[in-house]
Amino acid sequence: MADDIRDKVIEIIAEQAMLEAADIRLEQSPAALGLDSLALVESIFAIEETFDVDVPFNANAPETSGFDISTIGSIVAAVERLVSEKGT
């Protein structure tokens, strides 16, 4: 299941960055992929819709949102946690 979540999150981010999913590495930051704040918010909306979760993300203060957006890997981990919490 975790691989499915990771792959789908990467697919969503790749679409917003107009890149191939294979070109995205977990250690990259959204900014390194060329994602501006609008594209990041669009990615968050798509993640919420895809996984039926509520992402605690504040685009005006992402550092205080409780949803780590520093790397693609941290976004994947946060989504995995939200999906896991939803199932309990």
C-alpha positions in Angstrom: 0.0 0.0 0.0 2.8 2.4 0.9 4.3 2.0 -2.6 1.0 2.8 -4.2 0.7 5.9 -2.1 4.2 7.0 -2.9 3.7 6.4 -6.6 0.4 8.3 -6.7 1.8 11.3 -4.8 4.8 11.4 -7.1 2.5 11.2 -10.1 0.4 14.1 -8.8 3.5 16.2 -8.2 5.0 15.3 -11.5 1.9 16.4 -13.3 2.0 19.8 -11.6 5.8 20.1 -12.3 5.2 19.0 -15.9 7.8 16.3 -15.5 7.9 12.5 -15.8 7.4 10.7 -12.5 10.6 8.8 -13.1 12.5 12.2 -13.0 11.4 12.9 -9.4 13.5 11.8 -6.5 12.3 11.7 -2.9 15.1 13.9 -1.7 14.1 16.8 -4.0 12.3 19.8 -2.8 9.2 21.1 -4.5 11.1 24.2 -5.5 13.9 22.2 -7.1 11.2 20.7 -9.3 10.0 24.1 -10.3 6.8 24.1 -8.3 5.7 27.5 -7.2 3.3 28.1 -4.3 0.2 27.8 -6.6 1.4 24.5 -8.1 2.1 23.2 -4.6 -1.4 24.2 -3.5 -2.9 22.5 -6.6 -0.8 19.4 -5.7 -2.2 19.4 -2.1 -5.8 19.7 -3.5 -5.2 16.8 -5.8 -3.7 14.7 -2.9 -6.8 15.5 -0.8 -9.1 14.4 -3.5 -7.2 11.3 -4.5 -6.8 9.9 -1.0 -9.9 11.4 0.6 -7.9 13.1 3.3 -7.8 16.6 4.8 -4.2 18.0 4.5 -3.5 20.4 7.3 -1.7 22.8 5.0 -1.6 26.6 5.2 0.0 28.0 2.0 0.7 31.3 3.9 2.6 29.6 6.6 3.7 26.1 5.5 6.2 25.8 8.2 3.4 25.9 10.9 1.0 23.6 9.1 2.1 20.3 10.5 2.4 19.0 6.9 6.1 18.8 6.0 6.6 20.0 2.4 10.4 20.3 2.5 11.0 17.3 0.2 8.9 15.0 -1.9 9.8 12.2 0.5 8.4 14.2 3.5 5.2 14.9 1.5 4.8 11.2 0.8 5.4 10.3 4.4 2.8 12.8 5.6 0.2 11.5 3.1 1.0 7.9 4.2 0.4 9.0 7.8 -2.9 10.7 6.9 -4.1 7.7 5.0 -3.2 5.4 7.9 -5.0 7.6 10.4 -8.1 7.7 8.2 -8.2 3.9 8.3 -8.2 3.7 12.1 
